[in-house]
Amino acid sequence: MRIRNYYNICHRTSNIVNCIPEMPISRHLPTENDQGHTCGQKNNKNKLMKYRHLFFDLDHTLWDFDANAMETLANVYKDLMLEAEGVDDFDLFCKQYLHHNAILWDKYHHGQITSEDLKWKRMSRTLLDFKIGKDELAKKMSEYFLDVLPTKQNLFPYTHEILQHLKQKEYRLHLITNGFEKTQWRKLDNSQLGKYFEEVITSETSNSVKPNKEIFEYALNITGASLSESIMIGDNLDADIKGAMNAGMDAIFVNHLKVETDIQPTYIINHLQELEQIFL
């Protein structure tokens, strides 16, 4: 059976919002009327330079989870011979996995399920869509998926360039991620991103998850940063943006998918290169 790249069909669903058609870039970047959020204006440069600690999200912000997941699901499908198990449509398999993954991650963000439940139930629910009720197979798929996934190296365009730029500007870079400790460190090592970050705060080490206020407070404490000099940069409107705002932290919504939202973070960008206009 031909396995084709499903990335262009299965759009990222980590933010449960409606995608809109391709459109010109719209961003909350410099205007003369923006107070304290303008870029490049001489009289406001000092306000922008107040940021010293930049807290990035990893998955869907820098590390392209969907592209990497598609490659990994192809490995799972082939190596575990899922077609013989009754999963006869790879594209549908990918679509359903992304659907269940998004729902269960949202539940995990809000403390409704454990990380262990998340890991294997996204596979179990996908199998059930093919009328396959085999929990042991689902757990085997989950274990294989989590072993292979961190070896993938697809990043969003300009990831290395912007991180190098910010390091050269002497910004202090950190990560706040809800991903699993071991998995996230392997992603960072294999994609050569770890060298950019001083601190990596995960849900497991902080004993909290975004959007909870406690994980942001933990991040500030461990980095020695103050709220006034810190900003969160991420793609998830709930976990990253609302979470940071509720903790009193400024936030940049990395809107790779150009979704509509009524939430008003400090900035909205559509491409990582636009960070150069904010952090001068």
N, C-alpha and C positions, 0 to 999 in steps of 0.2 A: 504494500500500500504506500502511496506517495505521501510523505510527510512534508507539508509546506509551512513556511514561516507564517505564523498566525498573528504576529505582532501588530500588523496594520489593521487587523480585524478586531482583535480583543483589546480595546482601549483600556487604559489603566482605570481601576475602579476603587482605588484606596480612598479617594474623596468621593463621598456619595452625593454628587451634584450632577447636573445635566450638562453634557458636553454640547458645545455650539459649533456651527460650521467654521471652517478656516476663515480667519478674518485678520485685518491689519492689526499689528501689535498695539495694544492699549495698556498703558501703565500709569501708575501713580508716581510719576517722576517729575522733574522740575517744572514749576510754573511760578510766575511772579506772585501769585496769590497764596501759594502754600507757605504756611508759617512754620519754619523749623524743618522743612522737608524738601528744600530746594537743593539742586546740585549745580555746582559750578559758579554760583554767585559769590562774589568775593566776601560780601558782608555776612554770609551764612556758612562759610567754610569751617569756622571754628565749631559751629553747632554740629556739623556732620562729623568732624574729627573727634567728637566726644566718644564715639564708639571705639573701644579697644578690644573687647571680647566678642567674637562672632561665633555663635552657636549654630552649627549646621545639623540638619537632619541628613541621613544617609540614603535610605531606600527611596526611590522615586524622585529624589532631589539631585543627588550626585551619581549614585549607582543605579543604573537603569534596571530596576527589578523586573519589569515586564519582559524586556528583551532577554535578560538572563534566565528568567523563569521559562520562557518558551523553549530555549535551547535545552534546559534541564529536563523539561517535560518530554521532549523528544527522546532524550536518553532514557528516561523512566519507561516511556511507552515501548521502546525497542528492547531494552535490556531485560525488562521484567515481563516481556511478551504479553502485554495487555490485550492485544488483539485476540489472542487465543483465549483470554479470560472473558471475552465478550464486549470489550471496548472497541467497537468496530468503526469509530469515527474519531480520528485524532483531533480534527479541528473543533468538534463539539466537546471533546474531552478537555481541550485547552480553555475553551469558552466557559465551561461549567466550573473548572477549577478556579479561574479568575473570579467568577461570580461568588463562589463559596468562600474563597480566600478573603475577599473584600468584606463580606458580611461578618465572618468570624474575627477578622482583625478589628473591626469596629467594636465587636463585643469584648474583645480582649482589652482594647483601649479603655473601655468603661468598666473593667473589672468583673464582667459577667461570666467569663470562662478563664481557665488557666492556660498557661503557655503550652502545656502538654496536650490539652484538649485541642487547642488551635492547630498544633503540628499535624495531628493525624486525622482529625475530624474533617478538615478541608478535603482530604483525600477520600475519606469514607463517604462524605456527601456526594462527591463527584462520582464515585462508583455506583451509588444508589440511583443516580440519574440514568445509569445503564442497567438498572435492576440487578445489581451485583451487591449482595450483602455479605461482604467478607472483611471483617475488621482486621484480621491478621494480615491480609493483603494490603489493606490501607496503611497499616503501621509499617509494613515493609517498604511500601512506596514512600512514605514520609521519611523514613530513615535514609533511604537512597537519595531522595530529593535534597535533603538537608546536607548530605555528604558532598553531592556534586555541585549544588547551586553556588557555594562560595568560591568555586574555582573559576567561575565565569567572570569576564572582565569588561563587559559593555558599560560604558559610562555615558552620561549626557554630554553633548558637545560643549567644549570649552571648560571641562571640569578641571583638568590639570592646569590649564593656563590661568584660570581665575584663582585657584588656590596658590599657585606660585606667585601671582601678582600680589595677592593679599599678604602673603608671608614677606615678600620683599618690602611691602609698605609697613611691615612690623606690626600688623594686626595679630592678635593672639587667637588662634583657631581651635575650636573644640567641637565635639559631636555630642548630640543628645539623640539617642535612638531607642525605640521600643523593640528593636530586633534582639535576637538571642545572643548572649555574650560570646560564646564560642564561634557561632556562625558569623557574627559581625566582624570579629577580629580576623577571621580567615578571608572575608571579603576585602578588608582593608589591606591585608598583606598581599593577596593575589593581584589586586588592582593597583598596588603601589600608592595607595592613598594615605596609609598610616603615617607616613613621614611628615605630613602637613599639620597633624593635630597634637596638641599638648595633652588634652584630656578627652577620653572617650567614656561618656556616661551612658550606661545601658539600663534598661528597666530592671534587670536582675541585680546589678550592683547597687542601684539606688533604692531598690525595693519599692518602686513606684513606676507608673507609666504615664506618658503624655496622654491626655491633656491635664493630668492631675498637677496641681500647684506644687506638690512636694518634690517632684523630679526636677523642676526648675530651681527650686530653692536649694536642693542638693547640689545641682550643677554650679550655682553661684558660690556655694560654700567651698566646694572642692577646688574651684579655680581661683578663689579669692577675688571674684569680680563683683562689682556693684550693679544694681539694676540700671542706673543711669548711663553706664558705659557698655551695656550689653544689648545684643539684638539677636533674635532667633530667625533662622533662614530655613524655610521648609516648604513642602508641597501640600501637606495635609491641612486643610482648613480647620478641622476639628482639633487634631492632636497637636500640630505645630503652631498654628496661628491663634486660634482661640485659647489654646493652652497657655501660650506665652502671654497673650494679652490679659488673661485672667490672673496671671502671676505678676502683672505690672511691667512686663518686658515688652519693648518694641519688637516688631516682627516684619519680616519680608516674605510675602507669599510668592513662591516660585511657581508661576502658573504655566507650566509646560503645555498643558492641554487647552489653555485659553478658555477656561470655564467661567460662567457667570456667577457672581456672588454679591451678596449685600453686605458681607463683612468688610470692614474698612481697616486693614492693617496699616502699618506705617508706610510701606511701599508694596507695590505689585510689579513683578517683572515676568517676562515671558521667556527670557534666555539668560543663562548664567553670565554672559558677557556684560549684561546691563549692570551688574554689580560694580563694575569699574566706574560707572557714573555716580554711584552712591558713596563708595569708599575711595575717596580721592587720594 
